[in-house]
């Protein structure tokens, strides 16, 4: 069935298309009687404005492009916060999913084809040089990722400080044998690993790094490797919540009590970490504030004319829940 058009509403209401356009946009001019007829006809026909066509007809689209990994809970939450922040400023967000068949670069190109005026990249995995190349075409903000802001903007939290907060918390509980399951090749991995090693050295406690990744499977593999060792550490610091949940699952299935036998922490404060049966001690990255700052940075270039690059680094926040406690005796 053909979608109702502006002309159909005009014919049903017995008025001009110009009057229909003014009424539906809330503009002055048409009489109250005309407004009533147009709104009644639009409701009867089920007319909805073609926003995409309307935007393309203007010189500016007010579209912000956001590539997103939908299976990553933290990135999905960050995308939602960006949508809310953009809405408050009169901008629309175009989301496009990163998949095995459509990598981040290809998704970014697709969003540019849709005439997005800026790109907000969520913890992007592409090299800094590729981000800078995109920034020669439209304003680009790298969100939740350390990068050298060469031609683009960066909004992130201080990941090394976030992991240091975790180590401070565990040492205060009495832990002296800590293991960090790192984030593998993820962009955030180096800062979190460095933060862990610096904090354990500062406290004079044993700190060891084992390979990990950004998924539940990577955390599960790390847990199995730790269980194969002669003795478990008293605390495990995972580089992200998804890895921590994989660790938690394997530990519990093996009869290891968390936190009775091993304390466990994550990073991101994703929705998964807040579930009652997970109750994960983790680090909050202030996703809402990152989103606000990222949208502001993009609009400051689009509407404010700023040409210099900025980096905005926010302080992270430790969230203590039920997976940490004193070390086993």
SERO-4910 file (N, C-alpha, C, O; in steps of 0.05 Angstrom, whole numbers):
BEGIN
 pado doro    nc1    nc2    nc3   cac1   cac2   cac3    cc1    cc2    cc3    oc1    oc2    oc3
  Unk    A     17    -24      0      0      0      0     18     25      0     37     27     15
  Unk    A     11     45    -17     27     69    -20     25     86      5      3     89     17
  Unk    A     48     97     13     48    114     36     34    141     30     40    152      9
  Unk    A     16    151     47      3    176     42     23    199     39     43    200     54
  Unk    A     18    217     20     35    240     15     22    266     23     -2    266     30
  Unk    A     37    287     22     27    313     29      3    321     12    -16    332     21
  Unk    A      5    314    -14    -16    320    -33    -42    306    -26    -64    317    -30
  Unk    A    -40    281    -15    -64    266     -7    -78    280     16   -103    282     16
  Unk    A    -63    290     35    -75    305     58    -88    330     48   -110    337     56
  Unk    A    -75    344     29    -86    369     18   -113    363      4   -132    378      8
  Unk    A   -113    342    -12   -138    335    -26   -160    328     -7   -183    336    -11
  Unk    A   -154    312     13   -175    303     33   -185    327     49   -209    328     56
  Unk    A   -168    346     55   -177    369     71   -188    392     53   -201    410     64
  Unk    A   -184    390     27   -194    411      9   -179    437     11   -190    459      9
  Unk    A   -152    435     16   -136    459     18   -111    455      2   -107    433    -10
  Unk    A    -94    475      0    -69    473    -15    -48    458      0    -49    455     25
  Unk    A    -29    448    -15     -6    434     -2     10    453     15     21    445     36
  Unk    A     12    478      7     26    498     23     13    501     50     27    504     70
  Unk    A    -14    501     51    -28    504     77    -23    479     94    -19    482    118
  Unk    A    -23    456     81    -17    431     96     11    432    109     14    425    132
  Unk    A     30    441     93     58    443    103     60    461    126     73    455    146
  Unk    A     47    485    124     47    504    147     35    493    172     46    496    194
  Unk    A     12    479    169     -2    468    192     15    446    205     19    446    230
  Unk    A     26    428    189     41    405    201     68    414    213     79    400    230
  Unk    A     78    437    204    102    448    216     97    467    239    116    478    251
  Unk    A     71    472    245     64    490    267     69    519    261     74    534    280
  Unk    A     69    527    235     75    554    228     50    571    227     28    560    222
  Unk    A     52    597    231     29    615    230     19    618    201     33    613    182
  Unk    A     -7    627    198    -18    632    172    -46    620    168    -65    635    166
  Unk    A    -48    593    168    -74    581    164    -94    587    187    -85    591    210
  Unk    A   -119    588    181   -140    593    201   -143    569    219   -134    547    213
  Unk    A   -157    573    242   -163    551    260   -178    529    246   -174    505    250
  Unk    A   -198    537    229   -214    518    215   -197    501    196   -200    477    194
  Unk    A   -179    514    182   -161    500    164   -143    480    179   -139    458    170
  Unk    A   -133    489    202   -116    472    218   -132    447    227   -121    425    226
  Unk    A   -157    450    235   -173    427    243   -177    408    220   -174    384    224
  Unk    A   -183    418    197   -187    400    173   -162    385    166   -163    361    160
  Unk    A   -139    399    166   -114    386    158   -106    365    178    -99    343    171
  Unk    A   -108    371    204   -100    351    225   -119    327    224   -110    305    228
  Unk    A   -145    332    219   -164    309    218   -158    292    193   -158    267    195
  Unk    A   -152    304    171   -146    289    146   -120    273    150   -118    250    141
  Unk    A    -99    286    162    -74    272    166    -77    248    184    -66    227    180
  Unk    A    -94    251    205    -98    229    224   -114    206    210   -107    183    214
  Unk    A   -134    213    194   -150    193    180   -133    177    160   -137    153    157
  Unk    A   -115    191    146    -99    178    126    -74    164    138    -61    148    124
  Unk    A    -68    170    163    -44    159    175    -19    171    164      2    157    160
  Unk    A    -21    197    157      2    211    145     24    216    165     19    225    188
  Unk    A     49    209    157     72    216    173     92    230    155     97    221    133
  Unk    A    103    252    165    122    268    149    147    251    143    157    237    160
  Unk    A    157    253    118    182    240    110    205    258    119    213    276    105
  Unk    A    215    252    143    235    270    155    261    270    139    274    290    136
  Unk    A    268    246    128    293    245    112    291    263     88    310    278     82
  Unk    A    269    262     74    266    280     50    266    309     58    277    326     44
  Unk    A    253    315     81    252    342     90    280    353     97    287    376     90
  Unk    A    296    336    110    323    344    117    341    348     92    357    367     91
  Unk    A    338    330     73    354    331     49    348    355     32    364    365     17
  Unk    A    323    365     35    315    389     20    328    414     30    328    434     17
  Unk    A    339    413     54    352    436     66    382    435     61    392    414     53
  Unk    A    395    457     65    424    457     61    438    441     82    460    429     78
  Unk    A    427    441    107    439    426    129    420    403    137    396    406    135
  Unk    A    432    381    146    416    358    154    412    357    184    393    344    193
  Unk    A    430    369    200    429    367    229    429    337    238    417    330    257
  Unk    A    444    321    223    447    293    229    475    288    240    495    297    229
  Unk    A    477    273    262    502    264    274    504    234    270    486    219    278
  Unk    A    525    225    257    529    196    252    543    182    274    564    192    284
  Unk    A    533    159    282    545    144    304    546    114    296    526    100    297
  Unk    A    570    105    289    574     76    286    573     62    313    584     73    333
  Unk    A    560     39    316    558     27    342    559     -3    340    547    -15    322
  Unk    A    573    -15    360    573    -44    363    550    -52    382    552    -48    406
  Unk    A    528    -61    371    504    -66    387    507    -88    407    493    -88    427
  Unk    A    526   -106    402    530   -128    421    546   -120    445    548   -134    465
  Unk    A    559    -96    444    574    -86    466    555    -69    483    547    -47    474
  Unk    A    549    -78    507    529    -64    523    537    -36    530    520    -18    529
  Unk    A    562    -31    536    571     -4    543    568     15    519    558     37    522
  Unk    A    577      6    496    575     23    472    546     29    465    539     51    457
  Unk    A    529      9    468    500     13    463    489     34    482    473     51    474
  Unk    A    496     33    507    487     53    527    497     80    520    483    100    522
  Unk    A    522     82    511    534    107    504    520    119    480    515    143    479
  Unk    A    512    102    460    497    111    437    471    123    445    462    143    435
  Unk    A    457    110    464    432    120    474    435    147    487    418    165    483
  Unk    A    456    150    503    460    176    516    466    198    496    458    221    499
  Unk    A    481    191    475    486    211    454    461    219    439    457    242    433
  Unk    A    443    199    435    417    206    422    402    226    440    390    245    429
  Unk    A    401    221    466    387    239    484    399    267    484    385    287    484
  Unk    A    426    268    485    440    294    485    435    309    459    431    333    459
  Unk    A    435    295    437    430    308    411    401    318    409    397    340    399
  Unk    A    382    302    419    354    311    418    350    337    432    336    355    423
  Unk    A    364    340    455    361    365    471    372    389    456    365    412    463
  Unk    A    389    385    436    401    407    421    389    410    393    400    425    377
  Unk    A    368    395    388    355    398    362    368    383    339    364    389    316
  Unk    A    385    364    346    398    347    325    387    319    326    376    310    345
  Unk    A    390    305    303    382    277    300    406    260    298    426    267    286
  Unk    A    405    236    310    427    216    309    420    194    289    398    183    290
  Unk    A    439    188    271    436    165    253    455    144    264    479    147    263
  Unk    A    444    121    273    459     99    283    463     78    261    444     73    245
  Unk    A    487     67    259    491     46    240    509     24    253    529     31    266
  Unk    A    501     -1    250    514    -22    265    540    -32    253    541    -36    228
  Unk    A    560    -35    269    585    -48    261    581    -78    264    574    -88    285
  Unk    A    587    -92    242    583   -121    242    608   -134    230    627   -121    222
  Unk    A    608   -161    228    630   -175    216    632   -167    186    654   -167    175
  Unk    A    610   -161    174    610   -154    145    614   -124    140    621   -116    118
  Unk    A    609   -108    161    611    -79    158    629    -68    181    619    -64    203
  Unk    A    654    -64    175    672    -55    196    668    -25    201    652    -12    187
  Unk    A    682    -14    221    678     13    230    682     33    207    667     52    204
  Unk    A    703     29    191    709     48    170    686     48    149    678     69    140
  Unk    A    677     25    142    655     23    122    629     35    132    615     49    118
  Unk    A    623     31    158    599     43    170    602     73    170    582     87    165
  Unk    A    625     83    177    629    112    176    624    124    149    612    145    146
  Unk    A    634    110    128    629    119    100    600    119     94    590    138     80
  Unk    A    585     99    103    557     98     98    542    121    111    525    133     99
  Unk    A    550    128    135    538    151    149    544    177    135    528    195    134
  Unk    A    568    179    124    575    203    109    558    205     83    551    227     75
  Unk    A    553    182     71    536    182     47    507    192     53    494    202     36
  Unk    A    499    188     79    473    198     87    473    228     94    453    239    104
  Unk    A    496    241     89    500    269     94    500    276    124    490    297    132
  Unk    A    511    258    140    515    265    168    535    288    170    556    288    156
  Unk    A    530    307    187    547    330    189    571    326    207    590    342    206
  Unk    A    570    306    224    593    300    242    591    270    249    570    258    246
  Unk    A    614    259    257    615    231    266    624    230    295    643    243    302
  Unk    A    610    214    311    617    209    338    624    179    340    607    162    338
  Unk    A    650    173    344    660    146    344    662    136    372    675    148    389
  Unk    A    649    113    378    647    103    405    670     83    411    669     61    400
  Unk    A    689     90    427    712     73    433    722     61    407    724     36    404
  Unk    A    729     78    387    736     68    361    761     51    361    780     55    376
  Unk    A    761     31    343    784     13    341    802     20    319    825     10    317
  Unk    A    794     38    301    811     46    278    835     62    287    833     76    307
  Unk    A    856     62    272    880     77    279    875    107    279    856    117    266
  Unk    A    891    122    295    888    151    297    889    164    269    875    183    264
  Unk    A    906    154    252    909    165    225    884    163    209    877    182    194
  Unk    A    869    141    212    844    138    198    822    157    209    806    168    194
  Unk    A    823    161    236    804    180    248    810    208    238    792    223    231
  Unk    A    836    215    236    844    241    226    836    245    197    828    267    190
  Unk    A    837    224    181    829    226    153    799    232    151    791    248    134
  Unk    A    783    219    168    754    225    168    749    254    176    731    267    166
  Unk    A    765    263    194    762    291    205    768    312    185    762    336    189
  Unk    A    781    305    162    785    325    141    760    329    125    758    348    109
  Unk    A    740    312    130    715    314    114    692    326    131    676    342    121
  Unk    A    690    317    156    670    327    175    682    328    203    702    315    208
  Unk    A    670    343    221    679    341    249    676    313    260    656    300    256
  Unk    A    697    304    274    697    277    286    704    279    315    722    294    323
  Unk    A    689    264    332    695    262    361    700    233    367    683    216    363
  Unk    A    723    227    378    729    200    388    721    199    418    731    214    434
  Unk    A    702    182    424    690    181    450    699    156    465    700    134    453
  Unk    A    707    159    490    715    137    507    739    122    496    740     97    496
  Unk    A    758    137    486    783    125    474    805    146    476    802    169    468
  Unk    A    828    137    486    852    155    485    862    156    456    865    136    443
  Unk    A    866    180    447    878    184    420    890    212    420    883    229    435
  Unk    A    909    216    402    921    242    399    902    259    382    898    252    358
  Unk    A    891    280    393    870    295    378    882    312    356    885    337    359
  Unk    A    889    300    333    901    314    311    880    318    289    875    302    272
  Unk    A    866    341    291    845    348    272    818    339    281    798    346    268
  Unk    A    816    323    302    790    314    313    791    319    343    811    326    355
  Unk    A    768    314    356    765    318    385    764    292    399    756    271    388
  Unk    A    771    292    425    771    268    442    756    274    467    761    295    480
  Unk    A    737    256    475    724    258    501    726    230    513    718    210    502
  Unk    A    738    229    537    742    203    550    745    206    580    745    229    590
  Unk    A    746    184    594    753    184    622    782    176    625    793    164    606
  Unk    A    794    182    648    821    174    653    822    145    662    818    138    685
  Unk    A    826    126    642    824     98    648    845     88    668    839     71    684
  Unk    A    869    100    667    889     91    686    881     98    715    886     83    733
  Unk    A    868    121    718    858    129    745    835    110    753    833    104    777
  Unk    A    819    102    735    796     84    741    806     58    753    796     48    773
  Unk    A    826     46    740    837     20    750    852     25    776    851      8    794
  Unk    A    864     48    779    878     54    805    858     55    827    864     47    850
  Unk    A    834     66    822    813     66    843    806     37    851    801     32    875
  Unk    A    805     19    832    799     -9    838    821    -21    856    815    -34    876
  Unk    A    846    -16    848    868    -27    864    869    -15    892    873    -29    911
  Unk    A    864     11    894    862     23    921    841     10    938    846      4    962
  Unk    A    818      4    926    796     -9    941    804    -37    950    799    -44    973
  Unk    A    817    -52    932    824    -79    939    846    -80    961    845    -97    979
  Unk    A    865    -62    958    887    -62    979    875    -53   1006    884    -64   1026
  Unk    A    856    -35   1005    844    -27   1030    829    -50   1044    827    -51   1068
  Unk    A    819    -68   1027    805    -92   1038    825   -112   1049    818   -131   1063
  Unk    A    851   -109   1041    871   -128   1052    884   -146   1031    899   -163   1038
  Unk    A    878   -141   1005    889   -159    984    918   -151    978    925   -127    977
  Unk    A    935   -172    973    963   -168    967    972   -184    943    995   -182    935
  Unk    A    954   -200    931    960   -216    907    939   -211    887    918   -223    887
  Unk    A    944   -193    868    924   -184    848    932   -192    820    956   -192    813
  Unk    A    912   -199    804    917   -206    776    899   -188    759    876   -183    766
  Unk    A    910   -177    738    895   -161    719    891   -177    693    911   -186    681
  Unk    A    866   -182    686    860   -194    660    856   -171    640    837   -156    641
  Unk    A    875   -169    622    876   -144    605    856   -145    583    842   -165    578
  Unk    A    854   -123    569    834   -119    548    843   -128    520    829   -120    501
  Unk    A    865   -142    518    874   -152    492    881   -129    474    897   -111    481
  Unk    A    870   -129    449    877   -109    429    860    -84    430    863    -66    414
  Unk    A    841    -84    449    823    -60    451    839    -35    457    859    -36    471
  Unk    A    828    -13    447    843     13    450    847     21    479    868     34    485
  Unk    A    829     13    496    831     22    524    850      4    540    857     11    563
  Unk    A    859    -18    529    874    -38    544    900    -28    556    906    -33    579
  Unk    A    915    -12    541    941     -3    550    939     15    575    953     11    594
  Unk    A    920     34    574    918     52    597    909     37    622    919     43    643
  Unk    A    891     19    619    881      4    642    903    -15    653    906    -18    677
  Unk    A    918    -27    635    940    -44    644    961    -27    658    971    -35    680
  Unk    A    969     -5    646    989     13    659    979     23    686    995     25    705
  Unk    A    953     30    687    942     40    712    944     19    734    949     25    757
  Unk    A    939     -7    726    940    -29    746    969    -32    756    973    -34    780
  Unk    A    988    -33    738   1016    -38    746   1026    -15    763   1041    -19    782
  Unk    A   1019     10    755   1028     33    771   1016     33    799   1030     39    818
  Unk    A    991     26    801    977     26    827    988      4    845    991      8    869
  Unk    A    992    -20    834   1002    -42    851   1031    -36    860   1038    -42    883
  Unk    A   1047    -23    842   1074    -16    850   1073      6    872   1089      5    891
  Unk    A   1055     24    869   1053     46    889   1046     34    917   1055     44    937
  Unk    A   1029     13    918   1021      1    943   1041    -20    952   1039    -29    975
  Unk    A   1060    -28    935   1079    -48    943   1067    -76    945   1076    -92    961
  Unk    A   1046    -82    928   1034   -108    928   1039   -122    902   1047   -110    882
  Unk    A   1036   -149    902   1041   -164    877   1019   -159    857    995   -162    862
  Unk    A   1028   -152    833   1009   -147    811   1018   -161    786   1040   -156    777
  Unk    A   1001   -178    775   1009   -194    751    987   -190    729    964   -188    735
  Unk    A    996   -189    704    978   -185    682    976   -211    666    997   -224    659
  Unk    A    952   -220    660    948   -244    643    931   -235    618    916   -216    620
  Unk    A    934   -250    596    920   -242    571    889   -244    575    879   -262    589
  Unk    A    875   -226    561    846   -226    562    834   -215    537    844   -221    515
  Unk    A    813   -200    539    800   -189    516    775   -173    524    772   -167    548
  Unk    A    758   -168    505    735   -151    510    708   -166    511    687   -154    510
  Unk    A    710   -193    512    685   -209    511    683   -228    535    702   -232    550
  Unk    A    659   -239    538    654   -258    559    672   -283    554    682   -295    573
  Unk    A    675   -290    529    692   -314    522    721   -310    531    733   -329    541
  Unk    A    731   -286    527    758   -280    535    761   -282    565    781   -292    575
  Unk    A    741   -271    580    742   -273    609    740   -302    618    754   -310    637
  Unk    A    724   -318    605    721   -346    613    747   -361    608    755   -378    625
  Unk    A    761   -355    586    786   -368    580    807   -361    602    823   -378    610
  Unk    A    807   -336    610    826   -327    630    820   -341    657    838   -349    671
  Unk    A    794   -344    663    787   -358    688    796   -387    688    806   -397    708
  Unk    A    793   -400    666    802   -429    664    832   -430    667    842   -449    680
  Unk    A    846   -411    656    876   -411    658    884   -406    688    903   -419    697
  Unk    A    870   -389    702    876   -384    730    869   -408    747    884   -414    766
  Unk    A    848   -422    741    840   -446    756    861   -468    752    863   -486    770
  Unk    A    875   -468    730    895   -489    725    921   -484    740    938   -502    741
  Unk    A    924   -460    752    948   -454    767    947   -466    795    925   -473    804
  Unk    A    970   -469    808    970   -482    835    953   -467    855    941   -480    873
  Unk    A    952   -440    853    937   -425    873    924   -401    859    937   -388    843
  Unk    A    899   -395    866    885   -372    855    895   -346    869    902   -347    892
  Unk    A    896   -324    854    900   -299    867    877   -292    885    856   -305    883
  Unk    A    880   -273    903    857   -266    920    839   -246    907    816   -243    916
  Unk    A    848   -233    886    831   -213    872    839   -212    842    862   -214    835
  Unk    A    818   -210    826    822   -208    797    809   -182    787    785   -177    792
  Unk    A    824   -166    772    815   -141    762    812   -144    731    832   -145    717
  Unk    A    787   -146    722    782   -149    693    782   -121    680    775   -101    692
  Unk    A    790   -121    655    792    -95    640    765    -84    632    764    -61    625
  Unk    A    744   -100    633    717    -91    626    697   -109    638    703   -131    648
  Unk    A    672   -101    638    650   -116    651    645   -142    636    640   -163    650
  Unk    A    646   -142    610    640   -167    595    660   -189    602    652   -212    607
  Unk    A    685   -182    603    706   -201    612    701   -210    640    704   -234    646
  Unk    A    694   -192    658    689   -199    686    666   -219    688    667   -237    705
  Unk    A    645   -215    672    622   -233    674    630   -261    664    621   -281    675
  Unk    A    647   -263    644    658   -289    635    674   -302    657    672   -326    662
  Unk    A    690   -287    671    706   -297    694    687   -307    716    691   -329    727
  Unk    A    667   -291    722    649   -297    744    634   -324    738    631   -340    756
  Unk    A    625   -327    713    611   -352    706    628   -376    710    618   -396    722
  Unk    A    653   -376    700    670   -399    703    677   -405    732    678   -428    741
  Unk    A    683   -383    747    689   -387    776    666   -400    791    670   -419    806
  Unk    A    642   -390    787    619   -401    801    614   -430    794    607   -446    811
  Unk    A    616   -436    768    612   -464    760    633   -483    771    628   -507    775
  Unk    A    657   -472    777    678   -488    788    677   -489    819    694   -502    832
  Unk    A    657   -477    830    654   -477    859    670   -456    874    673   -457    898
  Unk    A    682   -437    859    697   -416    871    678   -394    880    662   -384    865
  Unk    A    680   -387    906    661   -366    916    672   -338    910    695   -332    914
  Unk    A    654   -322    900    660   -293    895    642   -277    912    617   -277    908
  Unk    A    652   -262    932    681   -255    936    694   -272    958    717   -266    965
  Unk    A    682   -294    967    694   -309    990    721   -319    984    739   -317   1000
  Unk    A    725   -331    960    751   -342    952    767   -322    934    791   -320    937
  Unk    A    753   -308    917    766   -289    899    748   -265    896    724   -267    890
  Unk    A    759   -241    900    745   -217    894    748   -211    864    769   -217    852
  Unk    A    728   -199    852    728   -195    823    717   -167    817    697   -158    829
  Unk    A    730   -153    799    720   -127    791    720   -125    760    734   -139    746
  Unk    A    703   -106    750    701   -101    722    707    -72    716    720    -58    732
  Unk    A    698    -63    693    702    -35    685    681    -28    664    679    -42    643
  Unk    A    666     -7    668    645      4    649    620     11    664    606     29    657
  Unk    A    613     -5    685    587     -2    699    564     -4    679    546     13    679
  Unk    A    565    -25    663    544    -30    643    519    -40    657    520    -47    681
  Unk    A    498    -42    643    473    -52    654    476    -81    664    464    -88    684
  Unk    A    493    -97    651    497   -124    660    509   -125    688    501   -142    704
  Unk    A    527   -106    694    540   -107    720    520   -100    743    526   -107    766
  Unk    A    498    -87    736    479    -78    756    458    -99    762    442    -96    781
  Unk    A    457   -121    747    437   -142    752    441   -154    780    464   -156    789
  Unk    A    420   -161    793    421   -169    820    439   -194    824    453   -196    844
  Unk    A    438   -213    805    453   -237    808    482   -234    799    499   -252    803
  Unk    A    489   -211    788    517   -205    780    529   -187    802    549   -193    813
  Unk    A    517   -163    806    524   -145    828    554   -140    829    568   -143    849
  Unk    A    564   -131    806    593   -129    801    605   -102    811    594    -81    804
  Unk    A    626   -104    826    642    -80    832    656    -71    806    669    -88    793
  Unk    A    654    -46    799    663    -38    773    670     -8    773    668      5    794
  Unk    A    677      3    750    683     31    747    663     44    728    660     35    706
  Unk    A    651     65    737    632     80    721    646    100    704    662    116    714
  Unk    A    641    100    678    654    118    659    639    144    653    646    159    635
  Unk    A    618    149    669    602    173    665    593    176    636    599    196    623
  Unk    A    579    156    627    570    155    599    553    179    591    557    190    570
  Unk    A    535    187    609    518    210    603    534    235    599    529    251    581
  Unk    A    553    239    617    570    264    615    588    263    590    592    283    577
  Unk    A    599    239    584    615    236    560    598    243    536    608    257    517
  Unk    A    573    233    535    556    239    512    550    269    510    552    280    488
  Unk    A    544    282    532    540    311    532    564    326    521    561    343    503
  Unk    A    587    319    531    612    332    522    618    327    493    628    344    479
  Unk    A    613    302    484    618    295    456    600    310    437    609    321    417
  Unk    A    574    311    443    556    326    426    563    356    426    562    369    405
  Unk    A    569    366    450    577    395    451    602    400    434    604    421    421
  Unk    A    621    381    434    646    385    419    640    386    389    650    402    374
  Unk    A    622    367    380    615    367    352    600    392    344    606    404    323
  Unk    A    581    401    360    566    425    354    582    450    356    577    470    342
  Unk    A    602    450    373    620    473    375    635    478    349    642    500    342
  Unk    A    641    456    335    653    459    309    632    466    287    637    484    271
  Unk    A    609    452    288    589    457    267    576    485    269    573    498    249
  Unk    A    569    492    294    554    517    297    571    540    309    564    563    305
  Unk    A    593    533    323    609    553    335    633    561    319    646    581    325
  Unk    A    640    545    299    662    551    282    690    545    293    710    553    281
  Unk    A    691    529    314    717    522    326    733    505    306    721    487    294
  Unk    A    759    510    303    775    494    285    798    479    300    809    461    289
  Unk    A    804    487    324    825    474    340    814    449    353    791    447    359
  Unk    A    832    429    357    824    404    370    824    407    400    840    422    411
  Unk    A    806    392    413    805    392    442    804    363    452    794    345    439
  Unk    A    814    359    476    812    334    490    800    339    517    810    355    533
  Unk    A    778    326    523    765    329    549    766    303    564    755    283    556
  Unk    A    780    303    587    785    279    603    769    281    629    773    300    644
  Unk    A    751    263    633    733    263    656    743    244    678    755    223    671
  Unk    A    738    249    703    746    230    724    727    207    725    702    211    725
  Unk    A    737    182    727    719    159    730    710    156    759    719    171    777
  Unk    A    692    138    764    680    135    791    678    105    798    667     89    783
  Unk    A    689     97    821    687     69    830    659     64    841    648     80    856
  Unk    A    648     41    833    622     32    843    626      5    857    631    -15    844
  Unk    A    623      5    883    628    -19    899    602    -34    902    582    -24    912
  Unk    A    603    -60    894    579    -77    897    588   -103    911    605   -103    928
  Unk    A    576   -125    904    579   -149    920    600   -169    912    603   -190    925
  Unk    A    617   -163    892    637   -182    883    665   -177    895    684   -190    888
  Unk    A    667   -158    914    692   -153    927    688   -154    958    668   -146    968
  Unk    A    708   -165    971    708   -167   1000    736   -173   1009    755   -175    993
  Unk    A    740   -178   1035    767   -184   1046    778   -209   1034    762   -226   1025
  Unk    A    805   -212   1033    816   -237   1021    811   -261   1038    807   -259   1063
  Unk    A    811   -285   1025    807   -309   1040    830   -314   1059    852   -306   1054
  Unk    A    824   -328   1081    845   -334   1100    861   -358   1092    879   -367   1105
***
